[in-house]
Amino acid sequence: MSKISLKHSGGNVVSLNSPTNAPGAADVAFKLPNADGSAGQFMKTDGSGNLAFAAAGGGKILQVVHGHITSSVTVNSNTPTDIVSQSITPSSTSSKVLCLVNFHPKTNGSAAQFKFIAYVKRDSQIILNDGEMFQMNNDYAPNVQMCSYTILDTPSSTSSLTYKLQIFRGASETGRVMYLEASSSSSGNYWKTHTITLMEVAG
């Protein structure tokens, strides 16, 4: 077994050894890159023996941005009402965006159940449509429900993108109202939190 040995002035040797098992039918040749890479990069192969420096693989969180409402929102319409939004600009078209949405709605009315519908959008495109989101009971007041979504989106863009939560009233729910409050209720017993968090994940 042949090897390349580099001897330090202190006497110890660092060596590059050939593989334990013999190569296949043909010789194996690796071509080193022309220049050093950047700090934190690793060496990769293209499968044909050409070596190059590259950034670490996917899965890293590259940035995190967060938004929350600063004033209360009332939903009393059959058309979408904006609740909370946040913008992000991905650094690469291969990145994904992990979108986390949390909100705590309160409703009015005396019916046993009624329905509101939620959208999560990236700009004008719906990336989540939950028509069965709110089947809310009114057995106690205030009727507060904790709701959350987790969406892994692939925008394939390096432009500024705005993600938002929208809610609207079901077509048959005339007179029903939903409240998303930005401060404690009048009794001081409930605190409403409505947030959207975006994480850029390396592709």
Secondary structure, DSSP 8 states (H G I E B T S, - for coil): --EEEEE-TTS-EEEEE--SS---SS----B--SS---TT-EEEE-SSSBEEEE---TT-EEEEEEEE-SS-EEE-SSS-EEEEEEEE--S-TT-EEEEEEEE--EE--SSSEE-EEEEEEETTEEEEEETTS--EE-SSSSEE--EEEEEEE-----S-EEEEEEEEE-TT-TT--EEE-SS--TTS------EEEEEEE--
